[in-house]
Amino acid sequence: MAVLTSQQIGRYYEEYRDTEIAFTKDIMHTLALDPRQIYIKCTGNQWPCIINSTSFAKAKIIIGTKGSAFQQLARRDAPAVNLRYCFYQNDGQMMTFLISGKIGTISSYMNSRDLAVLEVIYTQKPPDDFIEKIGHLIDANANAIKRKEDRIILTPDSCRKLGIPKEESIISIQNVPRHCILRDLSFGGAKVLLLGLPQFLKDKEVLLNLEFDEPHEIINLRGHIVSTSEVEGRKDIVAANIQFSEESVTLSYKIHINNYLTSVRKNELDASAKEMQNQADSQGASSGSSQ
């Protein structure tokens, strides 16, 4: 993940301040969150808890109702708390955050008498590293909807920026693996070239294997071929357009695509701003010389 500027982190905070994410298995895996190292701290004590969800303004945790943690935190005059998060970094080291807060609403967890959901209202802005981690994920989810059909044509340069080591890949069609060449990617689909006949490939269920670097991972995306066409001059090669099943598109994949699209958009804006500045400088120089 590219290092964000303070301006980008500020945008995440302002734009997504109240956007809540639930800590599903996919999200915890993508964030490299260690659920065993999540604690709620209060009056010199700390208790393990389950993190249920968070935004940049508050979190929800789950604790047992029989222990001392609940007795302390459920009091009307409950003291200030600190919520401890713990993430793995790419180098295997741990990154921890303490966010100060106060206890808000308390409710039972799924009508259980043994578990309760406690709202922790943050009383300070979360650390920039936390905003970057969570904001990056929320931004990818948002753009996966807004820019679902934006296509990335795969060239050596775009593959390098995406972290894709090679254009060759494996696609399984009705559980039979076949070699293919990647031609474009989007949040919602892909185009590949492979040997075959168009009429025998259309509407077939597929599993596309995608390899990424930094960090190295293999992502498998399910979908189906929505259209096919022959490649000019090669009747034995088919261009197949794949639509991914929404439930198979992982957060990790969304982040890879979002990183590329946002970096390209930033470069376009920077180039446009530079061109406008050059034009302004040129007009200023012309105006000065005419005087």
NORLIN-V123881 format. One record per residue. N is the residue number from 1. RES is the residue in three letters. NEAR is the number of other ideal C-beta (glycine too) atoms within 12 Angstrom. Layout:
# NORLIN-V123881
<<N & RES & NEAR> <N & RES & NEAR>>
This chain:
# NORLIN-V123881
<<1 & MET & 28> <2 & ALA & 18> <3 & VAL & 12> <4 & LEU & 24> <5 & THR & 13> <6 & SER & 13> <7 & GLN & 12> <8 & GLN & 25> <9 & ILE & 27> <10 & GLY & 19> <11 & ARG & 23> <12 & TYR & 33> <13 & TYR & 29> <14 & GLU & 17> <15 & GLU & 19> <16 & TYR & 30> <17 & ARG & 22> <18 & ASP & 16> <19 & THR & 24> <20 & GLU & 21> <21 & ILE & 33> <22 & ALA & 22> <23 & PHE & 29> <24 & THR & 20> <25 & LYS & 13> <26 & ASP & 24> <27 & ILE & 31> <28 & MET & 30> <29 & HIS & 22> <30 & THR & 32> <31 & LEU & 37> <32 & ALA & 27> <33 & LEU & 33> <34 & ASP & 24> <35 & PRO & 26> <36 & ARG & 15> <37 & GLN & 22> <38 & ILE & 34> <39 & TYR & 29> <40 & ILE & 41> <41 & LYS & 28> <42 & CYS & 32> <43 & THR & 19> <44 & GLY & 11> <45 & ASN & 18> <46 & GLN & 22> <47 & TRP & 28> <48 & PRO & 23> <49 & CYS & 36> <50 & ILE & 28> <51 & ILE & 38> <52 & ASN & 31> <53 & SER & 24> <54 & THR & 40> <55 & SER & 30> <56 & PHE & 34> <57 & ALA & 27> <58 & LYS & 33> <59 & ALA & 40> <60 & LYS & 33> <61 & ILE & 44> <62 & ILE & 34> <63 & ILE & 39> <64 & GLY & 26> <65 & THR & 22> <66 & LYS & 14> <67 & GLY & 19> <68 & SER & 18> <69 & ALA & 31> <70 & PHE & 29> <71 & GLN & 18> <72 & GLN & 25> <73 & LEU & 40> <74 & ALA & 27> <75 & ARG & 18> <76 & ARG & 9> <77 & ASP & 11> <78 & ALA & 24> <79 & PRO & 20> <80 & ALA & 24> <81 & VAL & 39> <82 & ASN & 33> <83 & LEU & 44> <84 & ARG & 33> <85 & TYR & 37> <86 & CYS & 26> <87 & PHE & 32> <88 & TYR & 23> <89 & GLN & 18> <90 & ASN & 15> <91 & ASP & 9> <92 & GLY & 11> <93 & GLN & 12> <94 & MET & 18> <95 & MET & 25> <96 & THR & 23> <97 & PHE & 33> <98 & LEU & 25> <99 & ILE & 36> <100 & SER & 24> <101 & GLY & 34> <102 & LYS & 26> <103 & ILE & 34> <104 & GLY & 22> <105 & THR & 17> <106 & ILE & 23> <107 & SER & 19> <108 & SER & 19> <109 & TYR & 22> <110 & MET & 12> <111 & ASN & 10> <112 & SER & 15> <113 & ARG & 12> <114 & ASP & 15> <115 & LEU & 24> <116 & ALA & 31> <117 & VAL & 32> <118 & LEU & 40> <119 & GLU & 31> <120 & VAL & 43> <121 & ILE & 26> <122 & TYR & 33> <123 & THR & 19> <124 & GLN & 21> <125 & LYS & 20> <126 & PRO & 33> <127 & PRO & 24> <128 & ASP & 24> <129 & ASP & 24> <130 & PHE & 33> <131 & ILE & 34> <132 & GLU & 31> <133 & LYS & 36> <134 & ILE & 40> <135 & GLY & 37> <136 & HIS & 36> <137 & LEU & 40> <138 & ILE & 35> <139 & ASP & 36> <140 & ALA & 37> <141 & ASN & 34> <142 & ALA & 25> <143 & ASN & 29> <144 & ALA & 30> <145 & ILE & 18> <146 & LYS & 18> <147 & ARG & 24> <148 & LYS & 23> <149 & GLU & 20> <150 & ASP & 23> <151 & ARG & 23> <152 & ILE & 32> <153 & ILE & 21> <154 & LEU & 31> <155 & THR & 17> <156 & PRO & 13> <157 & ASP & 15> <158 & SER & 25> <159 & CYS & 28> <160 & ARG & 18> <161 & LYS & 26> <162 & LEU & 35> <163 & GLY & 28> <164 & ILE & 35> <165 & PRO & 20> <166 & LYS & 21> <167 & GLU & 26> <168 & GLU & 21> <169 & SER & 35> <170 & ILE & 24> <171 & ILE & 38> <172 & SER & 24> <173 & ILE & 32> <174 & GLN & 16> <175 & ASN & 12> <176 & VAL & 17> <177 & PRO & 17> <178 & ARG & 26> <179 & HIS & 21> <180 & CYS & 34> <181 & ILE & 28> <182 & LEU & 38> <183 & ARG & 30> <184 & ASP & 30> <185 & LEU & 42> <186 & SER & 34> <187 & PHE & 34> <188 & GLY & 31> <189 & GLY & 36> <190 & ALA & 43> <191 & LYS & 34> <192 & VAL & 39> <193 & LEU & 32> <194 & LEU & 38> <195 & LEU & 23> <196 & GLY & 30> <197 & LEU & 17> <198 & PRO & 23> <199 & GLN & 15> <200 & PHE & 17> <201 & LEU & 33> <202 & LYS & 23> <203 & ASP & 20> <204 & LYS & 31> <205 & GLU & 24> <206 & VAL & 39> <207 & LEU & 30> <208 & LEU & 39> <209 & ASN & 28> <210 & LEU & 40> <211 & GLU & 25> <212 & PHE & 31> <213 & ASP & 18> <214 & GLU & 19> <215 & PRO & 21> <216 & HIS & 14> <217 & GLU & 24> <218 & ILE & 20> <219 & ILE & 33> <220 & ASN & 25> <221 & LEU & 39> <222 & ARG & 29> <223 & GLY & 33> <224 & HIS & 27> <225 & ILE & 35> <226 & VAL & 23> <227 & SER & 20> <228 & THR & 28> <229 & SER & 23> <230 & GLU & 20> <231 & VAL & 21> <232 & GLU & 9> <233 & GLY & 7> <234 & ARG & 15> <235 & LYS & 13> <236 & ASP & 13> <237 & ILE & 24> <238 & VAL & 33> <239 & ALA & 29> <240 & ALA & 41> <241 & ASN & 33> <242 & ILE & 43> <243 & GLN & 29> <244 & PHE & 34> <245 & SER & 20> <246 & GLU & 19> <247 & GLU & 11> <248 & SER & 26> <249 & VAL & 35> <250 & THR & 32> <251 & LEU & 33> <252 & SER & 35> <253 & TYR & 40> <254 & LYS & 38> <255 & ILE & 39> <256 & HIS & 40> <257 & ILE & 44> <258 & ASN & 38> <259 & ASN & 30> <260 & TYR & 37> <261 & LEU & 32> <262 & THR & 32> <263 & SER & 25> <264 & VAL & 23> <265 & ARG & 20> <266 & LYS & 20> <267 & ASN & 16> <268 & GLU & 14> <269 & LEU & 14> <270 & ASP & 14> <271 & ALA & 14> <272 & SER & 14> <273 & ALA & 14> <274 & LYS & 14> <275 & GLU & 14> <276 & MET & 14> <277 & GLN & 14> <278 & ASN & 14> <279 & GLN & 14> <280 & ALA & 14> <281 & ASP & 14> <282 & SER & 14> <283 & GLN & 14> <284 & GLY & 14> <285 & ALA & 13> <286 & SER & 12> <287 & SER & 11> <288 & GLY & 10> <289 & SER & 9> <290 & SER & 8> <291 & GLN & 7>>
